[in-house]
């Protein structure tokens, strides 16, 4: 069999989409040695994320040329049994399509997007879902939303949970803290949140809750670190920090590498994820895998992913968020217990298992049984 993957996100700082495709590629060749894999890449430097067993092809960076011409031309040349894309397939696609749709926030909450972006996603994703032989998504929440929005049967959608990358693990917190001081200038104990500066990540709510927590508990010496790249919404987030009354205790790192993120996770005292909408919520698992206590939103897929290993709060309630944050910061035993639960929860998710289940989808679509090297790694059903 010959499988192709649209991997243009690798090396492009496309956050969750990039993490997803590079972790799949890292496992495919070792799991299925009877098949060939082709990765279509746009970045010149992929930083070692594409393993030696995967063939590489270069396609255009720009979505119009890549989706309108370049990918279709490459598929006709390479003649794979299918192509796996995220959200959007080439306009003229000569092979079967497997599409990963991580969420449908652009339909259910278009206010989180610029108008043109929401409209573009509504059209391109609907077209791709109708074309696809199989839709893949990471949670039952997203599966239900996709079925509802596109009028699909649930058996047309494969739920394949994601996982934290193996780089995320507990390391010496003292050394991690020293790295954070030298790299980002943050010397106080701190809360961490991770996510691009966009409306659905709810940074505005978190900034307000952080300021109120400090007013209610003046003995706390903590700062807030916000790790994530700027988007069109970033000026509003930064303005909210300046106007919070505690702006000198709020730090923006911008986009960070996985290694820097590892240090931040291990150096923080509590990880907070206040998102209003997630199809999965990978940073929650990453923080848990680093041994940190997590407080996160009770919205969308996050209760599925966190299960009972996080303190959940209503992301629209500042009072609820303040309560969750202050409980974890003020109660050392609670913090330690949630950290232990988080480590156990994150261990239930594994990228190798995710890749196995994704390969089975490929073979189902291609019409041939899979001959995959099974792993004894734990898996989880959400």
C-alpha positions in Angstrom: 0.0 0.0 0.0 1.0 3.6 -0.6 -0.3 6.3 1.7 0.2 10.0 1.3 -0.2 12.6 4.0 -0.6 16.4 3.6 2.1 17.5 6.0 2.4 21.1 5.0 1.9 22.2 8.6 5.3 20.8 9.7 7.8 23.6 10.3 5.1 26.2 9.8 4.3 27.0 13.5 0.7 25.8 13.0 0.6 24.5 16.5 -2.0 21.7 17.0 -2.1 20.7 13.3 1.7 20.5 13.2 1.9 18.4 16.4 -0.7 16.0 15.1 0.8 15.2 11.7 4.4 15.0 12.9 3.5 12.5 15.6 1.6 10.3 13.2 4.6 10.3 10.8 7.0 9.5 13.6 5.2 6.2 14.1 3.8 5.1 10.8 6.9 3.6 9.1 7.8 1.4 12.2 4.2 0.2 12.6 3.5 -0.7 9.0 6.6 -1.8 7.2 4.6 -3.3 4.3 3.4 0.1 3.2 5.0 3.2 1.7 4.4 6.7 3.1 4.7 10.0 1.3 4.7 13.3 3.2 3.9 16.5 1.3 5.9 19.3 2.9 6.0 23.1 2.5 8.8 24.1 4.8 12.4 23.9 3.7 13.6 22.9 7.2 11.4 20.3 9.0 13.8 20.1 11.9 14.1 16.3 11.9 10.3 15.7 12.3 10.0 13.5 9.2 11.6 10.0 9.8 13.8 8.3 7.3 11.2 5.8 6.3 8.9 8.4 4.9 9.3 9.8 1.4 9.3 13.5 1.1 7.7 15.7 -1.6 7.7 19.5 -1.7 4.5 21.4 -2.3 3.6 25.1 -2.3 3.2 27.0 1.0 0.3 29.1 -0.2 -3.0 27.4 0.2 -4.5 28.6 -3.1 -1.7 27.1 -5.3 -1.2 24.1 -3.0 -4.8 23.0 -2.9 -5.8 24.3 -6.3 -3.0 22.7 -8.3 0.2 21.4 -6.6 -1.2 18.6 -4.4 -3.4 17.3 -7.2 -0.4 17.2 -9.6 1.7 15.4 -7.0 -1.0 12.9 -6.3 -1.3 12.0 -10.0 2.4 11.6 -10.2 2.8 9.5 -7.0 -0.5 7.5 -7.4 -1.0 6.7 -3.6 -4.0 4.7 -2.4 -5.3 7.7 -0.5 -4.4 11.1 0.9 -4.8 12.1 4.6 -5.5 15.8 5.1 -6.5 18.0 8.0 -9.8 19.9 7.3 -9.3 20.6 3.5 -8.6 18.3 0.5 -7.2 19.5 -2.8 -9.9 20.9 -5.2 -9.2 18.3 -7.8 -8.4 15.1 -5.8 -7.8 12.0 -7.9 -7.5 9.6 -4.9 -9.7 8.7 -1.9 -9.6 11.1 1.1 -9.3 10.6 4.8 -9.9 13.9 6.6 -9.1 14.8 10.2 -11.6 17.4 11.5 -10.4 18.3 14.9 -13.4 20.5 15.7 -16.2 22.5 14.0 -15.9 25.7 16.0 -15.9 27.7 12.8 -19.6 26.7 12.4 -20.7 26.5 16.1 -18.9 29.6 17.2 -18.0 31.8 14.1 -17.4 34.7 16.5 -14.0 33.2 17.4 -12.8 33.8 13.8 -12.5 36.6 11.4 -15.5 36.6 9.0 -13.5 35.6 5.9 -11.8 32.7 7.7 -15.0 31.3 9.1 -16.7 31.5 5.7 -13.7 29.8 4.0 -13.7 27.0 6.5 -17.4 26.5 6.2 -17.1 26.0 2.5 -13.9 24.0 2.2 -14.5 21.7 5.2 -18.1 20.9 4.1 -16.8 20.0 0.6 -14.0 17.8 2.0 -16.3 16.0 4.5 -18.7 15.2 1.7 -15.9 13.9 -0.5 -14.1 11.9 2.2 -14.2 8.2 2.5 -13.7 8.6 6.3 -13.6 11.4 8.8 -11.3 11.1 11.8 -11.6 13.2 15.0 -10.1 13.1 18.5 -13.1 13.0 20.9 -16.7 11.9 21.3 -17.6 15.6 21.7 -16.2 16.4 18.2 -17.7 13.3 16.7 -21.2 14.3 17.9 -20.7 17.9 16.7 -19.5 16.7 13.2 -22.4 14.3 12.8 -24.8 17.0 13.9 -23.4 19.7 11.6 -22.9 17.6 8.5 -25.8 15.2 8.9 -23.5 12.2 9.1 -24.0 8.8 10.8 -21.7 8.2 13.7 -20.1 5.1 12.1 -18.9 7.3 9.3 -16.6 9.1 11.8 -13.6 7.4 13.5 -12.8 8.7 17.0 -9.0 8.4 17.5 -7.8 10.3 20.6 -4.6 12.3 20.4 -1.8 12.2 23.0 1.0 14.2 24.5 4.3 13.9 22.6 7.0 11.9 24.4 9.1 14.9 24.9 6.7 16.1 27.6 7.7 14.4 30.9 8.7 15.4 34.4 12.2 16.9 34.7 14.0 18.7 37.5 11.8 21.7 38.3 14.7 23.7 39.8 16.7 23.5 36.5 13.5 24.1 34.5 12.9 27.2 36.7 16.4 28.5 36.0 15.9 28.0 32.3 12.7 30.0 32.5 14.4 32.8 34.3 17.2 33.0 31.7 14.9 32.5 28.7 11.9 34.5 29.7 12.9 36.6 32.8 10.2 35.1 35.0 11.6 34.6 38.5 8.4 34.4 40.6 6.4 31.2 41.0 3.9 31.2 38.2 0.7 29.9 36.6 1.0 28.8 33.0 -1.5 28.7 30.1 -0.7 27.6 26.6 -2.5 28.6 23.4 -2.4 31.1 20.5 -3.9 34.5 21.4 -7.3 33.9 19.9 -10.8 34.5 21.3 -11.8 30.9 22.1 -8.7 30.4 24.3 -10.4 32.8 26.8 -7.2 34.7 27.8 -9.4 37.6 28.6 -11.3 35.6 31.2 -8.1 34.2 32.7 -6.5 37.6 33.0 -9.5 38.9 34.9 -9.6 35.8 37.1 -5.8 36.1 37.8 -6.2 39.7 38.8 -9.1 38.9 41.1 -7.2 35.9 42.7 -4.4 38.2 43.6 -6.8 40.7 45.1 -8.5 38.0 47.1 -5.3 36.3 48.2 -2.6 39.1 48.5 -0.2 36.7 50.1 0.2 34.9 46.7 3.5 35.9 44.9 2.6 34.3 41.6 2.9 35.6 38.1 0.9 34.5 35.0 2.8 33.2 31.9 0.9 33.1 28.6 2.7 31.0 26.0 1.3 31.2 22.5 1.8 33.0 19.2 0.1 36.3 18.4 -2.9 36.4 16.1 -5.2 39.2 15.0 -6.8 39.1 18.5 -3.5 39.6 20.3 -3.8 43.4 20.8 -7.0 42.9 22.8 -5.4 40.3 25.0 -2.3 42.5 25.7 -4.5 45.5 26.3 -6.5 43.5 28.9 -3.2 42.6 30.7 -2.1 46.2 30.8 -5.5 47.3 32.2 -5.8 44.5 34.7 -3.9 46.3 37.5 -1.4 43.4 37.6 0.1 43.8 34.2 3.6 43.7 35.6 2.9 40.1 36.7 1.7 38.9 33.3 4.2 37.6 30.8 3.8 36.8 27.1 6.3 34.5 25.6 5.1 34.4 22.0 5.5 31.1 20.1 7.8 28.7 22.0 9.6 25.6 20.9 8.8 22.2 22.4 11.9 22.3 24.5 11.0 25.7 25.9 7.5 24.4 26.5 8.9 21.4 28.4 10.7 23.8 30.7 7.7 26.0 31.2 5.4 23.1 32.0 7.9 21.7 34.6 8.6 25.1 36.2 5.0 26.3 36.7 3.2 25.7 39.9 -0.3 25.2 38.3 -1.4 24.8 34.7 -4.6 26.6 33.8 -6.6 26.0 30.5 -9.7 28.2 30.4 -10.7 27.5 26.7 -14.3 28.1 25.7 -14.2 25.4 22.9 -11.8 22.5 22.2 -12.1 19.5 20.0 -9.6 17.8 22.2 -7.3 20.1 24.3 -3.8 18.7 23.9 -2.1 21.2 26.3 -4.0 19.6 29.2 -2.4 16.2 28.6 1.0 17.8 28.0 0.9 19.6 31.4 -0.3 16.4 33.1 2.5 14.4 31.4 5.0 16.8 33.0 3.6 16.1 36.4 1.7 19.4 36.9 -1.7 20.0 38.6 -4.3 21.2 36.1 -7.3 23.4 36.3 -9.3 23.5 33.1 -12.5 24.5 31.5 -15.6 22.2 31.8 -16.6 23.1 28.2 -16.6 21.0 25.0 -14.2 18.0 24.9 -12.1 19.0 28.0 -14.0 17.0 30.6 -13.5 13.9 28.4 -9.8 14.4 28.1 -9.1 15.5 31.7 -11.6 13.0 33.3 -11.2 13.3 37.1 -7.6 14.3 36.9 -8.2 18.1 36.8 -10.1 20.7 38.7 -12.9 21.8 36.3 -14.4 25.2 36.2 -17.1 27.1 34.2 -15.0 29.2 31.8 -17.7 31.9 31.6 -17.7 32.3 35.4 -14.9 34.4 36.8 -15.9 33.3 40.3 -15.6 29.7 39.4 -12.2 30.2 37.8 -10.9 32.1 40.8 -12.0 29.3 43.1 -10.3 26.6 41.1 -7.0 28.6 40.8 -6.9 29.6 44.4 -7.8 26.1 45.7 -4.8 24.7 43.8 -2.4 27.5 44.8 -3.3 27.5 48.4 -3.7 23.7 49.0 -0.3 21.9 48.6 -1.9 18.5 49.2 -4.6 19.0 46.6 -2.0 20.2 44.1 0.1 17.1 44.7 -2.9 14.8 44.4 -4.0 16.3 41.2 -0.5 16.1 39.8 -0.4 12.3 40.5 -3.8 11.9 38.9 -2.7 13.8 35.9 0.4 11.7 35.4 -1.7 8.6 35.4 -4.3 10.1 33.1 -1.8 11.3 30.5 -0.2 7.8 30.4 -3.5 6.4 29.1 -2.9 8.3 25.8 -0.1 7.3 23.4 0.8 8.5 19.9 1.8 5.0 18.9 -1.7 3.8 19.6 -3.1 6.8 17.8 -1.0 6.0 14.8 -2.1 2.3 14.9 -5.8 3.3 14.9 -5.2 5.8 12.1 -3.5 3.2 10.0 -6.4 0.9 10.4 -8.6 3.6 9.0 -6.2 3.9 6.0 -6.4 0.2 5.3 -10.2 0.1 5.7 -10.5 2.9 3.1 -8.0 1.2 0.8 -9.9 -2.0 1.1 -7.0 -4.2 2.3 -6.5 -5.7 5.8 -3.8 -4.0 7.9 -0.6 -5.9 8.9 0.4 -3.6 11.7 3.0 -4.3 14.4 0.8 -4.0 17.5 2.1 -2.3 20.6 1.3 -3.1 24.2 1.0 0.7 25.0 -2.1 1.7 26.8 -5.0 3.2 24.9 -8.1 5.0 26.0 -11.7 5.2 24.9 -13.2 8.5 25.5 
